[in-house]
Amino acid sequence: MQSARVGIAVLGMVLTMCSCGKKPEDTKKPDSTKSTESAGDTETTESTDTADTADTTDTADTTADPDRINDMASSAGTEDTKSTKSAKNTKNTNVLAGMELVEQYNFQGAVENFETALLNNEDKELAYRGLGIAYMGLGDYADAETAFLNSVRNAEGTATALVYDTNYYLASAYMKQGKYADAEKIYSAIIGLKKKEKDAYYLRACAILRQNRYDEAVLDFEKAFALGSDDVELVTDAFVEMQAAGYTEQGRKYLEEFMKKREKSLDNGEKGVICYYLEDYENARIYLDSYVNEDDVQRLQILGQTYEKLGDMNYAAVVYQKYLESHEPNAAIYNSLGVCLMNQQKYDEALAVFESGVAMGASDYLQELKFNLIVANEYTGNFEQAKAMMQEYLQTYPDDAQAKRENEFLKTCHE
């Protein structure tokens, strides 16, 4: 499960590229299985340099330029003077086609459309922005950074909602590359213009925390909490970030304080989620059990993971299976069920579940499902099948370091 804190959605695109605030991953995975931060939380692929050949815009500057946002806002008088552009212009045919492919998770095809758009002199701000989003989906964060910088440079002198959105993506590309100071500058520039931008405070806190400046990060987390006083997801995301940075006990205090202050206004699902993060699995189970027949995928996943944490792997699988039996197919649930079955060494069943998830096609979990399907084939002894699937996987996600290591292992395996 992922958290989406990437700013304003434009052109109907809602992607979760942010590297902060991860939701609970599938628990007790075999070492080989994985969970992605895909584009959706989608992680990885081949870099191409064709974006630079499509236009002569200077791309040598690879650092953030927060003054650019301030200058635009000054010339506009207000950041909302011109909110967004529409790609639905007859002159932006390839931009629109590229965005449609992004929505279908066909990122490589989208790259080709955006490159064609640039060659055909379609709107450069939109084309470069779309190109950056496609590169993010492919895990090519360096080229995504360049594309987003070009998009901002080609904006028409006003700090529109589109410009803010692009800068959020740019900061995310910096975070993905470990350029935390550059990301911090972007978020600071946004905060300078939007004093109540909760997500910018939260994300800047993440960037600062990655630079081991805990006390400063806490100030921003607390500002975000003050602006989102009832936001359960915000405080749990912050806890996960603190935990990852080695500040688990400090993060727990925020969760406990939030629970104490808001307990009367929280519903059982929210209480259950907080209990899960506090490792109070018995109470998490009690609060979340009623969601076993509900439509809320997030809470159902956490319920299943709670049972896994309690050691009841069989019932955890039942939780996931009951959802699939009574609802439309869901890639996230297929993945959770598959991993749960792998943990029970039911490899043939897990293989079938991962296959069902992959067969759904485009989803936030497609890369993860494909990888776990390869691992399931290994466990069932189908090494030749796993090798063939891995080669296809690496063609789509060539920068996936874990897959590369798994590929080296597969080279030593024989039927």
C-alpha positions as CSV (number, residue, x, y, z in Angstrom):
1,M,0.0,0.0,0.0
2,Q,1.2,3.5,-0.8
3,S,0.8,7.0,0.3
4,A,0.0,9.7,-2.3
5,R,1.3,13.1,-1.4
6,V,2.4,14.5,-4.7
7,G,0.4,17.7,-5.1
8,I,-2.3,18.6,-7.5
9,A,-3.5,16.0,-10.0
10,V,-3.6,17.4,-13.5
11,L,-5.1,15.9,-16.7
12,G,-6.8,13.2,-14.7
13,M,-3.4,11.7,-13.7
14,V,-3.1,10.5,-10.1
15,L,0.2,8.8,-9.5
16,T,1.9,8.0,-6.2
17,M,5.5,8.7,-7.0
18,C,6.5,10.0,-3.6
19,S,9.3,8.2,-1.8
20,C,8.0,9.1,1.7
21,G,5.2,7.8,3.8
22,K,5.0,4.1,2.8
23,K,2.2,2.0,4.0
24,P,2.7,-1.3,5.6
25,E,4.1,-3.8,3.1
26,D,3.3,-7.4,3.0
27,T,4.5,-9.0,6.2
28,K,7.0,-11.8,6.7
29,K,7.9,-12.1,3.0
30,P,10.3,-14.7,1.8
31,D,13.6,-12.9,1.2
32,S,13.2,-13.0,-2.5
33,T,9.7,-11.4,-2.7
34,K,9.4,-7.7,-2.8
35,S,7.1,-4.8,-2.6
36,T,7.6,-1.8,-4.9
37,E,7.1,1.9,-4.3
38,S,5.2,2.1,-7.5
39,A,3.8,4.6,-9.8
40,G,2.3,4.3,-8.7
41,D,4.3,3.3,-5.4
42,T,6.1,1.7,-10.0
43,E,9.8,1.6,-9.6
44,T,12.4,1.1,-12.5
45,T,13.6,1.1,-16.2
46,E,15.8,2.0,-19.1
47,S,17.1,5.5,-19.5
48,T,16.9,7.2,-22.9
49,D,18.4,10.5,-23.9
50,T,16.0,11.4,-26.7
51,A,14.3,14.0,-24.6
52,D,17.3,16.3,-25.1
53,T,17.4,15.8,-28.8
54,A,13.8,16.9,-29.2
55,D,14.5,20.4,-28.0
56,T,17.5,22.6,-27.4
57,T,16.4,23.8,-24.0
58,D,19.3,24.0,-21.6
59,T,19.4,20.9,-19.5
60,A,22.8,21.1,-18.0
61,D,21.4,22.5,-14.7
62,T,20.4,19.5,-12.8
63,T,19.7,21.2,-9.5
64,A,16.4,22.6,-8.3
65,D,15.8,26.3,-8.9
66,P,13.2,27.3,-6.2
67,D,13.6,31.0,-7.2
68,R,11.9,30.0,-10.5
69,I,8.7,29.3,-8.6
70,N,8.9,32.6,-6.7
71,D,9.6,34.6,-9.8
72,M,6.6,33.0,-11.5
73,A,4.3,33.8,-8.6
74,S,5.4,37.4,-8.6
75,S,4.7,37.9,-12.3
76,A,1.3,36.3,-11.9
77,G,0.2,38.2,-8.8
78,T,-1.3,34.9,-7.6
79,E,-0.4,31.2,-8.1
80,D,-3.9,30.4,-9.2
81,T,-4.1,33.1,-12.0
82,K,-4.0,30.3,-14.5
83,S,-4.7,27.0,-12.9
84,T,-3.9,24.3,-15.5
85,K,-3.5,23.8,-19.2
86,S,-5.6,21.4,-21.2
87,A,-3.9,18.8,-23.4
88,K,-7.1,18.4,-25.2
89,N,-6.0,20.8,-27.9
90,T,-5.8,19.7,-31.5
91,K,-2.2,20.8,-31.5
92,N,-1.4,18.6,-28.5
93,T,-2.5,15.3,-30.0
94,N,0.6,13.3,-28.9
95,V,0.6,14.9,-25.4
96,L,-2.9,13.7,-24.9
97,A,-2.1,10.2,-26.3
98,G,1.0,10.0,-24.0
99,M,-1.1,10.8,-20.9
100,E,-3.6,8.1,-21.9
101,L,-0.8,5.6,-22.1
102,V,0.5,6.8,-18.7
103,E,-2.9,6.1,-17.3
104,Q,-2.6,2.6,-18.7
105,Y,0.9,2.2,-17.2
106,N,2.4,1.9,-20.6
107,F,5.3,4.2,-19.7
108,Q,7.6,3.3,-22.6
109,G,4.9,3.9,-25.1
110,A,4.1,7.2,-23.4
111,V,7.8,8.3,-23.6
112,E,7.6,7.8,-27.4
113,N,4.5,9.9,-27.6
114,F,5.9,12.7,-25.6
115,E,9.1,12.7,-27.6
116,T,7.0,12.9,-30.8
117,A,5.1,15.8,-29.2
118,L,8.3,17.7,-28.7
119,L,9.5,17.0,-32.2
120,N,6.1,18.3,-33.5
121,N,6.4,21.5,-31.4
122,E,3.4,20.7,-29.2
123,D,3.1,22.4,-25.8
124,K,6.6,21.9,-24.3
125,E,5.5,22.5,-20.7
126,L,2.9,19.7,-21.0
127,A,5.1,17.4,-23.1
128,Y,8.1,17.6,-20.8
129,R,5.9,17.2,-17.7
130,G,4.3,14.1,-19.2
131,L,7.8,12.8,-20.2
132,G,8.9,13.2,-16.6
133,I,5.9,11.3,-15.3
134,A,6.6,8.5,-17.8
135,Y,10.2,8.3,-16.8
136,M,9.2,8.1,-13.1
137,G,7.0,5.2,-14.0
138,L,10.0,3.5,-15.6
139,G,12.2,4.2,-12.6
140,D,14.4,6.5,-14.7
141,Y,14.6,9.3,-12.1
142,A,17.6,11.2,-13.6
143,D,15.8,11.7,-16.9
144,A,12.6,12.4,-15.1
145,E,14.4,15.2,-13.2
146,T,15.7,16.7,-16.5
147,A,12.2,16.5,-18.1
148,F,10.5,18.2,-15.1
149,L,13.1,21.0,-15.1
150,N,12.5,21.6,-18.8
151,S,8.7,21.6,-18.1
152,V,9.1,24.4,-15.5
153,R,11.5,26.3,-17.8
154,N,8.8,26.2,-20.5
155,A,6.0,27.5,-18.3
156,E,4.5,30.8,-19.4
157,G,5.8,32.9,-16.6
158,T,3.1,32.2,-14.1
159,A,3.0,29.9,-11.1
160,T,0.0,27.9,-12.0
161,A,-1.4,24.8,-10.3
162,L,0.4,22.9,-13.1
163,V,3.7,24.4,-12.2
164,Y,3.3,23.5,-8.5
165,D,2.4,20.0,-9.5
166,T,5.4,19.6,-11.7
167,N,7.6,20.9,-8.9
168,Y,6.2,18.3,-6.5
169,Y,7.1,15.6,-9.1
170,L,10.6,17.2,-9.5
171,A,11.1,17.0,-5.8
172,S,10.0,13.4,-5.8
173,A,12.6,12.6,-8.6
174,Y,15.2,14.2,-6.4
175,M,14.1,12.1,-3.4
176,K,14.3,8.9,-5.5
177,Q,17.9,9.8,-6.4
178,G,18.9,10.6,-2.9
179,K,19.2,14.3,-3.7
180,Y,17.5,15.2,-0.4
181,A,18.9,18.8,-0.2
182,D,17.6,19.6,-3.6
183,A,14.1,18.2,-2.8
184,E,14.2,20.3,0.5
185,K,14.8,23.4,-1.6
186,I,11.7,22.7,-3.7
187,Y,9.5,22.1,-0.8
188,S,10.8,25.2,0.9
189,A,10.0,27.3,-2.1
190,I,6.4,25.9,-2.2
191,I,6.0,26.6,1.5
192,G,7.3,30.2,1.0
193,L,4.3,30.8,-1.3
194,K,1.7,28.5,0.3
195,K,2.1,28.8,4.1
196,K,-0.6,26.2,4.8
197,E,0.6,23.6,2.4
198,K,0.4,20.5,4.6
199,D,1.9,18.1,2.2
200,A,4.9,20.3,1.5
201,Y,5.7,20.5,5.2
202,Y,5.3,16.7,5.5
203,L,7.5,16.0,2.5
204,R,10.1,18.6,3.5
205,A,10.3,16.8,6.9
206,C,11.0,13.6,5.1
207,A,13.8,15.2,3.0
208,I,15.3,16.8,6.2
209,L,15.0,13.5,8.1
210,R,16.9,11.7,5.3
211,Q,19.7,14.2,6.0
212,N,19.8,13.2,9.6
213,R,18.5,16.5,10.9
214,Y,15.9,15.0,13.2
215,D,15.1,18.1,15.3
216,E,14.4,20.2,12.2
217,A,12.3,17.4,10.7
218,V,10.2,17.2,13.8
219,L,9.3,20.9,13.5
220,D,8.0,20.3,10.0
221,F,6.1,17.1,10.9
222,E,4.4,19.1,13.7
223,K,3.5,21.9,11.4
224,A,1.9,19.3,9.0
225,F,0.1,17.7,12.0
226,A,-1.3,21.1,13.0
227,L,-2.6,21.6,9.5
228,G,-4.0,18.1,9.3
229,S,-5.1,17.6,12.8
230,D,-7.5,14.7,12.0
231,D,-5.3,13.1,9.3
232,V,-4.6,9.6,10.4
233,E,-2.7,8.8,7.2
234,L,-0.4,11.7,7.8
235,V,0.6,10.7,11.3
236,T,1.1,7.0,10.4
237,D,3.1,8.0,7.3
238,A,5.3,10.2,9.5
239,F,5.7,7.3,11.9
240,V,6.9,5.0,9.1
241,E,9.4,7.6,8.0
242,M,10.7,8.1,11.6
243,Q,10.9,4.3,12.0
244,A,12.9,3.9,8.8
245,A,15.3,6.6,10.0
246,G,15.9,4.9,13.4
247,Y,13.5,7.1,15.5
248,T,10.9,4.5,16.2
249,E,10.3,5.4,19.8
250,Q,9.9,9.1,18.9
251,G,7.5,8.2,16.2
252,R,5.5,6.0,18.6
253,K,5.0,9.0,20.9
254,Y,3.3,10.9,18.1
255,L,1.0,8.0,17.3
256,E,0.1,7.5,21.0
257,E,-0.5,11.2,21.4
258,F,-2.7,11.3,18.3
259,M,-4.7,8.3,19.6
260,K,-5.2,9.8,23.0
261,K,-6.3,13.2,21.7
262,R,-8.6,11.9,18.9
263,E,-9.8,8.6,20.3
264,K,-13.4,9.7,20.7
265,S,-13.6,11.0,17.1
266,L,-11.8,8.1,15.4
267,D,-13.8,5.3,13.9
268,N,-12.8,1.7,14.6
269,G,-10.9,1.4,11.3
270,E,-8.7,4.4,12.1
271,K,-8.1,3.0,15.6
272,G,-7.2,-0.3,14.1
273,V,-4.7,1.2,11.7
274,I,-3.0,3.1,14.5
275,C,-2.9,0.0,16.7
276,Y,-1.3,-1.9,13.9
277,Y,1.5,0.6,13.7
278,L,1.9,0.6,17.4
279,E,2.3,-3.2,17.2
280,D,-0.8,-3.7,19.3
281,Y,-2.0,-6.4,17.0
282,E,-4.7,-7.9,19.3
283,N,-6.5,-4.5,19.5
284,A,-5.9,-3.9,15.8
285,R,-7.7,-7.2,15.1
286,I,-10.6,-6.3,17.3
287,Y,-11.1,-2.9,15.7
288,L,-10.6,-4.1,12.1
289,D,-12.4,-7.5,12.2
290,S,-15.7,-5.8,11.2
291,Y,-14.0,-4.7,7.9
292,V,-13.6,-8.3,6.7
293,N,-16.7,-8.0,4.5
294,E,-16.3,-4.3,3.6
295,D,-15.0,-2.6,0.5
296,D,-12.2,-0.8,2.1
297,V,-9.1,-2.4,0.6
298,Q,-6.6,-0.6,2.7
299,R,-8.1,-1.6,6.0
300,L,-8.7,-5.1,4.8
301,Q,-5.1,-5.4,3.9
302,I,-4.0,-4.2,7.3
303,L,-6.4,-6.7,8.9
304,G,-4.8,-9.5,6.9
305,Q,-1.4,-8.3,7.8
306,T,-2.5,-8.1,11.5
307,Y,-3.4,-11.8,11.4
308,E,-0.1,-12.5,9.8
309,K,1.7,-10.7,12.6
310,L,-0.4,-12.7,15.1
311,G,0.9,-15.9,13.4
312,D,-2.5,-16.9,12.0
313,M,-1.5,-17.2,8.4
314,N,-4.4,-19.4,7.5
315,Y,-7.0,-16.8,8.6
316,A,-5.0,-14.0,7.0
317,A,-5.3,-15.9,3.7
318,V,-9.1,-16.3,4.3
319,V,-9.4,-12.5,4.8
320,Y,-7.9,-11.9,1.4
321,Q,-9.8,-14.8,-0.3
322,K,-13.1,-13.6,1.1
323,Y,-12.6,-10.2,-0.5
324,L,-11.7,-11.7,-3.9
325,E,-14.8,-13.9,-3.7
326,S,-17.2,-11.0,-3.1
327,H,-15.6,-8.1,-5.0
328,E,-14.1,-7.2,-8.3
329,P,-10.5,-8.5,-8.8
330,N,-8.0,-6.4,-7.0
331,A,-4.3,-6.5,-7.7
332,A,-3.2,-5.4,-4.2
333,I,-5.3,-8.2,-2.6
334,Y,-3.9,-10.7,-5.1
335,N,-0.4,-9.7,-4.2
336,S,-1.1,-9.8,-0.4
337,L,-2.7,-13.3,-0.8
338,G,0.1,-14.6,-2.9
339,V,2.8,-13.5,-0.4
340,C,0.7,-14.9,2.4
341,L,0.6,-18.3,0.6
342,M,4.3,-18.1,-0.1
343,N,4.9,-17.7,3.7
344,Q,2.9,-20.9,4.2
345,Q,5.0,-22.6,1.6
346,K,1.9,-23.1,-0.6
347,Y,3.9,-22.3,-3.7
348,D,1.6,-23.7,-6.3
349,E,-1.3,-21.8,-4.9
350,A,0.7,-18.6,-4.7
351,L,1.8,-19.1,-8.3
352,A,-1.8,-19.2,-9.4
353,V,-2.7,-16.1,-7.4
354,F,0.2,-14.1,-8.8
355,E,-0.8,-15.2,-12.3
356,S,-4.3,-13.9,-11.7
357,G,-3.0,-10.6,-10.5
358,V,-0.7,-10.2,-13.5
359,A,-3.5,-11.2,-15.8
360,M,-5.4,-8.1,-14.6
361,G,-3.0,-6.0,-16.6
362,A,-2.1,-2.4,-15.7
363,S,-2.1,-1.7,-11.9
364,D,0.0,-0.1,-9.2
365,Y,1.1,-3.6,-8.3
366,L,1.9,-5.0,-11.7
367,Q,5.7,-4.8,-11.3
368,E,5.6,-6.3,-7.9
369,L,3.2,-9.1,-9.0
370,K,5.5,-9.9,-12.0
371,F,8.5,-10.2,-9.7
372,N,6.8,-12.3,-7.1
373,L,5.5,-14.5,-9.9
374,I,9.1,-15.2,-10.9
375,V,10.0,-16.1,-7.4
376,A,7.0,-18.4,-7.1
377,N,8.2,-20.2,-10.2
378,E,11.6,-20.6,-8.6
379,Y,10.0,-22.2,-5.5
380,T,8.0,-24.6,-7.6
381,G,11.1,-25.6,-9.4
382,N,10.1,-24.0,-12.7
383,F,13.6,-22.5,-13.3
384,E,13.5,-22.3,-17.0
385,Q,10.2,-20.5,-16.9
386,A,11.5,-18.2,-14.2
387,K,14.6,-17.4,-16.3
388,A,12.5,-16.6,-19.3
389,M,10.2,-14.4,-17.3
390,M,13.1,-12.6,-15.6
391,Q,14.6,-11.7,-19.0
392,E,11.3,-10.2,-20.0
393,Y,11.0,-8.4,-16.7
394,L,14.5,-6.9,-17.0
395,Q,13.7,-5.6,-20.4
396,T,10.9,-3.6,-18.8
397,Y,12.6,-2.8,-15.5
398,P,16.3,-2.9,-16.3
399,D,17.3,-0.8,-13.2
400,D,15.7,-3.1,-10.7
401,A,18.7,-4.0,-8.5
402,Q,16.9,-6.8,-6.6
403,A,15.9,-8.4,-9.9
404,K,19.4,-8.2,-11.2
405,R,20.6,-10.1,-8.1
406,E,17.8,-12.6,-8.5
407,N,18.8,-13.0,-12.2
408,E,22.4,-13.9,-11.1
409,F,21.0,-16.6,-8.8
410,L,18.8,-17.9,-11.6
411,K,21.8,-18.4,-13.8
412,T,23.1,-21.0,-11.4
413,C,19.8,-22.9,-11.3
414,H,18.9,-26.0,-13.4
415,E,15.7,-27.9,-13.8
